[in-house]
Amino acid sequence: MGEITDSDVIYEDNHLIAINKRGGDIVQVDPSGDKSLEEMLSDYLAKKYNKPNRAFVGVIHRLDRPVSGMILLAKTSKGLDRMNRLFHDRAVQKTYLAVVKERPAEIKGKLTNWLLRDRKKMVTKAYDREVKNGSYAELDYEVVGHLDGFYLLKVTPLTGRTHQIRCQLAYMGCPIVGDNKYGYPRGSIRRTICLHSRSLAFKHPVTEEDMCIEAPLPEDGFWEKFNRLLRK
């Protein structure tokens, strides 16, 4: 934490920049007072391009603090506005990788729930029926493989709700490793969970080029071993 380096940058052009976010970093300023990814990236771009003040950085989407992986940010207001439109129109395909201890009942499937945010406890609750003030949530998942007593899942959220993947996987009996907020027995000493934003696929909002930007797994000794499952 503290700064962005060249090794954190996955992709960059005139309008967009993709960062491989570290688990534990916050995307935007929050009450913790910790330096945000938005601030770190602004400092990085200002230094790289010799700008006298902080560079423009537009937050297009967010990742929870304990989540690692691919996050896309805008370097221009044009890039921000057009990417916001793509996200609003659900024209961006998001793929995540999650590690769970419990084996899902089905190798692949679709989860549909209604989610209700508990703002006092700062958690999201899942229901299998429509509830008042609830938001419909849908995701697809697939078991990629099994390794050392853990299961690697590929998850594609079809809606974008707060804590959606964490909540829905826990509701089906498969809490994410390290996510004690959603039922895993133990938290991580790094304050991270085994949920990684793997890739974003979209049509570039300015060049209209088909894009698929992928974030490597964290090099933390635990995640790295799952690369062998991804190479199969």
C-alpha positions as CSV (number, residue, x, y, z in Angstrom):
1,M,0.0,0.0,0.0
2,G,1.1,3.6,-0.4
3,E,1.9,4.0,-4.1
4,I,1.3,2.6,-7.6
5,T,4.3,1.3,-9.6
6,D,4.7,0.3,-13.2
7,S,4.3,-3.3,-12.2
8,D,0.7,-2.6,-11.0
9,V,-0.4,-1.3,-14.5
10,I,-1.9,-4.0,-16.7
11,Y,-3.0,-1.7,-19.6
12,E,-2.9,2.0,-20.4
13,D,-3.9,4.2,-23.3
14,N,-4.9,7.9,-23.7
15,H,-8.3,7.4,-22.0
16,L,-8.2,4.4,-19.8
17,I,-5.8,2.6,-17.4
18,A,-6.2,-0.8,-15.8
19,I,-4.6,-1.6,-12.5
20,N,-4.0,-5.0,-10.7
21,K,-5.4,-3.9,-7.4
22,R,-3.9,-5.3,-4.2
23,G,-6.3,-6.8,-1.7
24,G,-6.5,-4.4,1.2
25,D,-6.4,-1.2,-0.9
26,I,-9.4,1.1,-0.9
27,V,-10.6,2.4,-4.2
28,Q,-11.9,5.7,-3.0
29,V,-11.4,7.8,0.2
30,D,-13.4,6.4,3.1
31,P,-13.5,7.0,6.9
32,S,-10.4,4.9,7.5
33,G,-8.2,7.7,6.4
34,D,-6.0,5.4,4.4
35,K,-4.7,6.6,1.0
36,S,-7.0,5.4,-1.8
37,L,-6.2,3.8,-5.1
38,E,-7.7,6.8,-6.8
39,E,-5.2,9.1,-5.0
40,M,-2.3,6.8,-5.5
41,L,-3.0,6.5,-9.3
42,S,-3.4,10.3,-9.6
43,D,0.1,10.7,-8.0
44,Y,1.5,8.0,-10.3
45,L,0.2,9.6,-13.5
46,A,1.3,13.1,-12.4
47,K,4.8,11.9,-11.8
48,K,5.0,9.8,-14.9
49,Y,3.8,12.6,-17.2
50,N,5.4,15.5,-15.3
51,K,2.1,17.2,-14.3
52,P,2.4,20.0,-11.8
53,N,-0.6,18.8,-9.8
54,R,-2.5,15.6,-9.4
55,A,-3.7,14.0,-12.7
56,F,-7.3,13.4,-13.5
57,V,-8.6,9.9,-12.4
58,G,-12.2,8.8,-12.9
59,V,-13.5,5.9,-10.9
60,I,-15.6,3.8,-13.3
61,H,-16.4,0.8,-11.0
62,R,-15.3,-0.4,-7.6
63,L,-13.9,-3.4,-5.8
64,D,-14.4,-4.1,-2.2
65,R,-11.4,-3.4,0.0
66,P,-10.4,-7.1,0.6
67,V,-10.8,-8.0,-3.1
68,S,-7.8,-8.0,-5.5
69,G,-7.5,-7.8,-9.2
70,M,-8.5,-6.0,-12.4
71,I,-10.0,-2.5,-11.9
72,L,-10.4,0.0,-14.8
73,L,-10.2,3.7,-14.3
74,A,-10.5,6.7,-16.6
75,K,-7.7,9.2,-17.5
76,T,-10.1,11.6,-19.3
77,S,-13.7,12.8,-18.7
78,K,-14.6,11.4,-22.1
79,G,-13.3,7.9,-21.1
80,L,-15.2,8.1,-17.8
81,D,-18.5,9.2,-19.3
82,R,-18.5,6.6,-22.1
83,M,-17.4,3.7,-19.8
84,N,-20.1,4.7,-17.3
85,R,-22.6,4.3,-20.1
86,L,-21.2,0.9,-21.0
87,F,-21.5,-0.3,-17.4
88,H,-25.0,1.2,-17.1
89,D,-26.0,-0.7,-20.3
90,R,-24.4,-3.9,-19.0
91,A,-22.1,-4.0,-22.0
92,V,-19.1,-5.0,-19.9
93,Q,-18.5,-8.6,-19.0
94,K,-16.9,-9.0,-15.6
95,T,-15.2,-12.3,-14.6
96,Y,-14.0,-13.1,-11.1
97,L,-12.1,-16.0,-9.6
98,A,-13.1,-17.2,-6.1
99,V,-11.6,-19.9,-3.8
100,V,-14.0,-21.7,-1.5
101,K,-13.6,-24.6,0.9
102,E,-17.0,-26.3,0.3
103,R,-17.8,-28.0,-3.0
104,P,-20.8,-26.5,-4.8
105,A,-23.7,-29.0,-5.2
106,E,-23.4,-28.5,-9.0
107,I,-20.3,-28.1,-11.1
108,K,-21.8,-25.0,-12.8
109,G,-25.0,-23.1,-12.3
110,K,-26.8,-19.8,-12.1
111,L,-27.6,-18.1,-8.8
112,T,-30.6,-15.8,-8.6
113,N,-31.5,-14.0,-5.3
114,W,-32.9,-10.8,-3.9
115,L,-30.3,-8.9,-1.9
116,L,-31.0,-6.5,1.0
117,R,-28.4,-4.3,2.4
118,D,-28.1,-4.1,6.2
119,R,-26.5,-0.7,6.6
120,K,-26.0,-0.9,10.3
121,K,-24.0,-4.2,10.1
122,M,-22.6,-3.3,6.7
123,V,-23.5,-6.6,5.2
124,T,-25.8,-7.8,2.4
125,K,-28.4,-10.5,3.0
126,A,-29.6,-12.9,0.3
127,Y,-33.1,-14.2,-0.1
128,D,-34.6,-16.8,-2.5
129,R,-37.8,-14.7,-2.9
130,E,-38.5,-11.1,-3.7
131,V,-38.3,-8.9,-0.6
132,K,-39.3,-5.3,0.1
133,N,-36.5,-2.9,-0.9
134,G,-34.4,-5.8,-2.2
135,S,-32.4,-5.8,-5.4
136,Y,-32.5,-8.7,-7.9
137,A,-29.1,-10.3,-8.3
138,E,-27.9,-12.9,-10.8
139,L,-24.6,-14.6,-11.4
140,D,-23.1,-17.6,-13.3
141,Y,-20.5,-19.8,-11.7
142,E,-18.4,-22.8,-12.8
143,V,-16.0,-25.0,-10.8
144,V,-12.6,-24.7,-12.5
145,G,-10.9,-27.3,-10.4
146,H,-9.9,-28.7,-7.0
147,L,-6.6,-28.3,-5.3
148,D,-5.3,-29.0,-1.8
149,G,-8.8,-29.1,-0.3
150,F,-10.0,-26.0,-2.0
151,Y,-12.2,-25.3,-5.1
152,L,-11.5,-22.6,-7.6
153,L,-14.6,-21.0,-9.1
154,K,-15.0,-18.8,-12.1
155,V,-17.8,-16.3,-11.4
156,T,-19.6,-14.0,-13.9
157,P,-21.9,-11.5,-12.2
158,L,-24.8,-10.5,-14.5
159,T,-25.8,-7.7,-12.1
160,G,-23.7,-5.4,-10.0
161,R,-24.8,-5.3,-6.4
162,T,-22.8,-4.5,-3.3
163,H,-21.0,-7.6,-2.0
164,Q,-23.0,-9.6,-4.5
165,I,-20.6,-12.5,-5.2
166,R,-19.6,-12.7,-1.5
167,C,-23.2,-12.9,-0.4
168,Q,-24.5,-15.2,-3.0
169,L,-21.7,-17.8,-2.8
170,A,-22.1,-17.8,1.0
171,Y,-25.9,-18.2,0.6
172,M,-25.4,-21.4,-1.4
173,G,-23.1,-22.7,1.3
174,C,-19.7,-21.8,-0.2
175,P,-18.3,-18.8,1.6
176,I,-15.1,-17.4,0.1
177,V,-11.9,-18.3,1.9
178,G,-11.0,-15.6,4.4
179,D,-14.4,-13.9,4.2
180,N,-15.5,-14.1,7.9
181,K,-18.0,-11.3,7.3
182,Y,-20.0,-13.9,5.2
183,G,-19.5,-17.1,7.1
184,Y,-15.9,-18.3,6.6
185,P,-14.6,-19.5,10.0
186,R,-11.4,-17.4,9.9
187,G,-10.4,-14.1,8.5
188,S,-7.1,-13.3,6.8
189,I,-4.2,-11.6,8.7
190,R,-3.8,-9.6,5.5
191,R,-7.4,-8.4,5.7
192,T,-8.0,-9.9,2.3
193,I,-10.3,-12.5,0.9
194,C,-9.8,-15.1,-1.9
195,L,-11.9,-13.2,-4.5
196,H,-10.0,-11.8,-7.5
197,S,-11.3,-9.6,-10.3
198,R,-9.9,-11.6,-13.2
199,S,-10.9,-9.7,-16.4
200,L,-13.1,-7.2,-18.1
201,A,-14.3,-7.5,-21.7
202,F,-15.9,-4.6,-23.5
203,K,-15.8,-2.5,-26.7
204,H,-13.4,0.4,-26.2
205,P,-15.5,3.5,-25.8
206,V,-13.3,5.7,-28.1
207,T,-11.6,3.4,-30.5
208,E,-14.4,0.8,-30.6
209,E,-11.8,-2.0,-30.4
210,D,-12.8,-5.2,-28.7
211,M,-11.0,-5.4,-25.4
212,C,-10.3,-8.1,-22.9
213,I,-8.0,-7.1,-20.1
214,E,-6.9,-9.8,-17.6
215,A,-5.2,-9.4,-14.2
216,P,-2.7,-12.0,-13.1
217,L,-3.3,-13.8,-9.8
218,P,-1.7,-12.3,-6.6
219,E,1.8,-13.4,-5.9
220,D,1.2,-14.3,-2.2
221,G,2.0,-17.9,-2.0
222,F,-1.6,-19.1,-1.8
223,W,-3.2,-17.8,-5.0
224,E,-0.2,-18.7,-7.2
225,K,-0.7,-22.4,-7.0
226,F,-4.1,-22.1,-8.7
227,N,-2.4,-21.0,-11.9
228,R,-1.9,-24.7,-12.7
229,L,-5.7,-25.1,-12.8
230,L,-6.1,-22.1,-15.1
231,R,-3.5,-23.5,-17.5
232,K,-5.4,-26.8,-18.0
